[in-house]
Amino acid sequence: MQIAIIGDYNASFRPHLATNEAIAHALPHLAHQIDYNWISTDRIDHEFDDIVRRYQGFWIAPGSPYHSMAGALRIIEHARKNNIPTLGTCGGFQHMVIEFARNVMGIADAEHAEYDPYASKLVVNPLSCSLAGQTLQIDLPIENSLTRKIYGTGQINEKYYCNFGLNPDYQQQLHDLGFRITGTDKHREARILELRDHPFFIATLFVPQDNSTAAKPHPLVLAFLNSISGK
């Protein structure tokens, strides 16, 4: 079993190091061996067929803007349509939102403010207050959500590195079309999204991998990796 981490790896960026560490923490607890590789977004268009044939899961990584937004969105769309386990964290959350907005919500010009701050349809926009460096409480209000089952509780605390998030003006439409908001902050703004009728397609605005340890692997990372083997 293999997963591709979709992102432009930077060894000095803590969320990227944390991603590798969280996978290492989880591996001893898995029923099957899972290997992983980082795939730079600017490789995707040239290697798309090989990538989707080779990997059984995708982790859409922090660290935007990506070298190729188009490449990342192409992988996300493929994973969404083909029931391939996918976890998006921080920048990954933001790009999963953009892909869904363009291809499901019908907002062809949906844009991310980090790429085009003057776009007319900013589905991902700057947060009113930066969350970078903060650990905050998140409510999990939907009892039958996969996210709530994974955590086993209705409230969690997680770390953030982001300055951008889902524009609240689009929350209800996103939720109604199946990308359910299963985690919110105190203002009821989206912090976790989960695609209905998909085995594992979860996006978190926070960085769960930086809340993982060898003694206590992060439950969301464990669940993602186990979903690839069908456990």
C-alpha positions as CSV (number, residue, x, y, z in Angstrom):
1,M,0.0,0.0,0.0
2,Q,1.3,3.5,-0.9
3,I,0.1,7.0,-0.3
4,A,1.1,10.2,-2.0
5,I,1.5,13.4,0.0
6,I,0.6,16.1,-2.5
7,G,2.6,19.2,-1.7
8,D,5.8,21.0,-2.3
9,Y,8.1,19.6,0.5
10,N,10.1,22.1,2.6
11,A,12.2,20.5,5.3
12,S,12.2,23.8,7.2
13,F,8.4,24.0,7.4
14,R,7.2,22.4,10.6
15,P,3.9,21.0,9.3
16,H,5.8,19.1,6.6
17,L,8.1,17.5,9.1
18,A,5.1,16.8,11.4
19,T,3.4,15.0,8.5
20,N,6.3,12.5,8.1
21,E,6.4,12.1,11.9
22,A,2.7,11.4,12.3
23,I,2.9,8.7,9.6
24,A,5.9,7.1,11.5
25,H,3.9,7.2,14.7
26,A,1.0,5.4,13.1
27,L,2.8,2.7,11.2
28,P,3.4,0.3,14.2
29,H,-0.4,0.3,14.8
30,L,-1.5,-0.6,11.2
31,A,-2.6,-4.0,10.0
32,H,-0.7,-3.5,6.7
33,Q,2.6,-1.8,5.7
34,I,2.1,1.6,4.1
35,D,4.8,3.5,2.3
36,Y,4.6,7.2,1.3
37,N,6.1,9.6,-1.1
38,W,5.9,13.4,-1.4
39,I,4.7,14.4,-4.9
40,S,5.5,18.0,-5.9
41,T,2.4,19.7,-7.4
42,D,4.3,20.7,-10.5
43,R,4.9,17.0,-11.4
44,I,1.2,16.1,-11.5
45,D,0.2,17.2,-14.9
46,H,3.1,15.3,-16.5
47,E,2.8,12.2,-14.3
48,F,-0.9,12.1,-13.6
49,D,-1.7,8.6,-15.0
50,D,1.3,7.0,-13.2
51,I,0.4,8.8,-9.9
52,V,-3.2,7.7,-9.8
53,R,-2.2,4.1,-10.8
54,R,0.5,3.8,-8.2
55,Y,-1.1,5.3,-5.0
56,Q,-4.1,4.1,-3.0
57,G,-4.5,7.3,-0.9
58,F,-3.7,11.0,-1.0
59,W,-2.8,13.4,1.7
60,I,-3.2,17.0,0.5
61,A,-0.5,18.8,2.5
62,P,-0.1,22.2,4.1
63,G,2.1,24.7,2.5
64,S,0.2,26.8,0.0
65,P,0.4,28.5,-2.4
66,Y,1.3,25.3,-4.3
67,H,3.6,25.4,-7.3
68,S,0.7,24.1,-9.3
69,M,-2.8,24.7,-8.0
70,A,-4.2,23.0,-11.1
71,G,-2.2,19.8,-10.4
72,A,-3.4,19.6,-6.8
73,L,-7.0,20.2,-7.9
74,R,-6.7,17.4,-10.5
75,I,-5.7,14.9,-7.9
76,I,-8.4,16.0,-5.5
77,E,-11.1,15.7,-8.2
78,H,-9.9,12.2,-9.1
79,A,-9.9,11.1,-5.5
80,R,-13.3,12.5,-4.8
81,K,-14.9,10.9,-7.9
82,N,-13.2,7.5,-7.4
83,N,-13.7,7.0,-3.7
84,I,-10.0,7.1,-3.0
85,P,-9.1,7.9,0.7
86,T,-8.0,11.5,1.0
87,L,-7.0,13.6,3.9
88,G,-6.4,17.4,3.5
89,T,-4.9,19.5,6.2
90,C,-4.5,23.3,6.3
91,G,-3.7,24.2,2.7
92,G,-5.1,20.8,1.8
93,F,-8.5,21.9,3.3
94,Q,-8.5,25.1,1.3
95,H,-7.8,23.3,-2.0
96,M,-10.4,20.6,-1.4
97,V,-12.9,23.5,-0.9
98,I,-11.8,25.1,-4.2
99,E,-12.1,21.8,-6.1
100,F,-15.6,21.2,-4.7
101,A,-16.7,24.7,-5.4
102,R,-15.6,24.6,-9.0
103,N,-16.7,21.1,-9.9
104,V,-19.8,20.4,-7.7
105,M,-21.1,23.8,-6.7
106,G,-20.8,25.1,-10.2
107,I,-18.7,28.2,-9.3
108,A,-16.3,27.9,-12.2
109,D,-14.3,30.9,-11.1
110,A,-14.1,30.0,-7.4
111,E,-10.8,31.3,-6.2
112,H,-8.3,31.3,-3.3
113,A,-7.3,34.7,-2.0
114,E,-3.7,33.6,-1.6
115,Y,-3.5,33.2,-5.4
116,D,-5.8,36.0,-6.5
117,P,-6.9,38.4,-3.7
118,Y,-9.0,40.5,-6.1
119,A,-11.0,37.6,-7.6
120,S,-14.8,38.1,-7.6
121,K,-15.6,34.7,-6.1
122,L,-13.3,34.2,-3.2
123,V,-14.5,30.9,-1.8
124,V,-11.3,30.7,0.3
125,N,-10.5,34.1,1.9
126,P,-8.4,35.5,4.6
127,L,-9.5,34.6,8.1
128,S,-10.8,37.6,10.2
129,C,-8.1,36.7,12.7
130,S,-5.0,34.6,11.8
131,L,-5.0,31.2,13.5
132,A,-1.3,30.6,12.9
133,G,0.4,29.2,16.0
134,Q,-2.8,28.8,18.0
135,T,-4.4,25.7,19.6
136,L,-8.1,26.1,19.8
137,Q,-11.3,24.2,20.6
138,I,-13.4,22.6,17.9
139,D,-16.9,21.3,18.3
140,L,-18.0,18.1,16.4
141,P,-21.8,18.6,16.4
142,I,-22.9,15.8,14.0
143,E,-23.1,12.6,16.0
144,N,-23.1,10.2,13.0
145,S,-20.2,11.9,11.3
146,L,-17.1,9.8,10.6
147,T,-15.0,12.5,12.2
148,R,-16.9,12.3,15.5
149,K,-16.6,8.5,15.4
150,I,-12.9,8.7,14.9
151,Y,-12.3,11.1,17.8
152,G,-14.9,9.5,20.0
153,T,-15.9,12.9,21.5
154,G,-17.8,16.0,20.7
155,Q,-15.0,18.5,21.4
156,I,-11.3,18.5,20.5
157,N,-8.3,20.9,20.6
158,E,-6.0,21.2,17.7
159,K,-3.2,23.3,16.3
160,Y,-3.4,25.7,13.4
161,Y,-0.9,27.2,11.0
162,C,-3.3,29.0,8.6
163,N,-4.3,32.5,7.6
164,F,-7.0,31.4,5.1
165,G,-10.3,29.5,5.4
166,L,-13.7,28.8,3.9
167,N,-15.6,32.0,3.2
168,P,-18.7,31.7,5.5
169,D,-20.9,32.9,2.7
170,Y,-20.5,29.6,1.0
171,Q,-20.7,27.3,4.0
172,Q,-24.4,26.3,3.7
173,Q,-24.3,25.6,0.0
174,L,-21.1,23.4,0.5
175,H,-22.8,21.5,3.3
176,D,-26.1,21.1,1.5
177,L,-24.3,19.6,-1.6
178,G,-22.6,17.0,0.5
179,F,-19.3,18.4,1.8
180,R,-20.6,18.4,5.3
181,I,-19.3,20.8,8.0
182,T,-18.6,18.3,10.8
183,G,-16.3,20.6,12.9
184,T,-16.8,24.2,13.8
185,D,-15.1,26.9,15.9
186,K,-16.9,29.0,18.5
187,H,-18.3,31.2,15.8
188,R,-19.7,28.2,13.9
189,E,-17.2,28.6,11.1
190,A,-16.0,25.5,9.3
191,R,-12.9,23.8,10.6
192,I,-13.6,20.2,9.5
193,L,-15.3,19.0,6.3
194,E,-16.3,15.5,5.4
195,L,-17.7,14.3,2.1
196,R,-21.0,12.4,2.4
197,D,-21.0,8.9,0.8
198,H,-17.3,8.7,0.4
199,P,-15.2,6.1,2.4
200,F,-12.7,8.8,3.6
201,F,-12.6,12.3,2.3
202,I,-11.9,14.6,5.2
203,A,-10.4,18.1,5.3
204,T,-9.2,19.9,8.4
205,L,-8.2,23.6,8.6
206,F,-6.0,22.6,11.5
207,V,-2.8,20.4,11.3
208,P,-3.6,17.2,13.2
209,Q,-0.2,15.7,12.4
210,D,1.4,18.2,14.7
211,N,-0.7,16.8,17.6
212,S,0.7,13.3,17.1
213,T,3.3,11.5,19.2
214,A,4.9,8.1,19.2
215,A,3.1,7.2,22.4
216,K,-0.3,8.5,21.1
217,P,-0.6,8.6,17.3
218,H,-3.2,11.0,16.1
219,P,-6.6,9.2,15.6
220,L,-7.4,11.0,12.4
221,V,-4.1,10.0,10.8
222,L,-4.6,6.4,12.0
223,A,-8.1,6.3,10.6
224,F,-6.9,7.7,7.3
225,L,-4.1,5.2,6.9
226,N,-6.4,2.3,8.0
227,S,-9.0,3.4,5.4
228,I,-6.5,2.7,2.7
229,S,-6.2,-0.9,3.7
230,G,-9.9,-1.2,4.1
231,K,-9.7,-1.8,7.8
